[in-house]
C-alpha cells in the first residue's frame, strides 16, 4: 500500500471516529493558498481544524509529534480563510490532531484536542 492510500485510509478512519464522538464533518481535504486541512468538523459552537497522522508504530515518536510548526502555520492560515465565511464567523476555532495507529487489520484512533494554538 502506498503512502497516499495509507493516509487516505487513516483520514477515513479518523472521520468515522470523530462522527462516533458526535462531531459533524464539514469538509475533508480543504485546500487554500498552499495549505491543506485534513478534516474540518464542528462540535457545538466549535469549529475544529484537524490534522490526521497515520503510522504503523510509535517507535519514532507519537504521530502527533510529526505536526511541525510549519505545518501548524499552514493549517492556521487555511483556518482563517475558512472560518471567515458564513455561517462559521461566530464559531470558536480549535486545532486538533487525530493519531491513527494501523496494524494489519485494525486502525486505532486517538484524538488530541487543542493540539496547538495560533
Secondary structure, 3 states (H helix, E strand, C coil): CCHHHHHHHHHHHHHHHHHHCCCEEEEEEEEECCEEEEEEEEECCEEEEEEEEEECCCCCCCHHHHCCHHHHHHHHHHHHHHHCCCCCCCCEEEEEEEEEEECCCCEEEEEEEEEECC
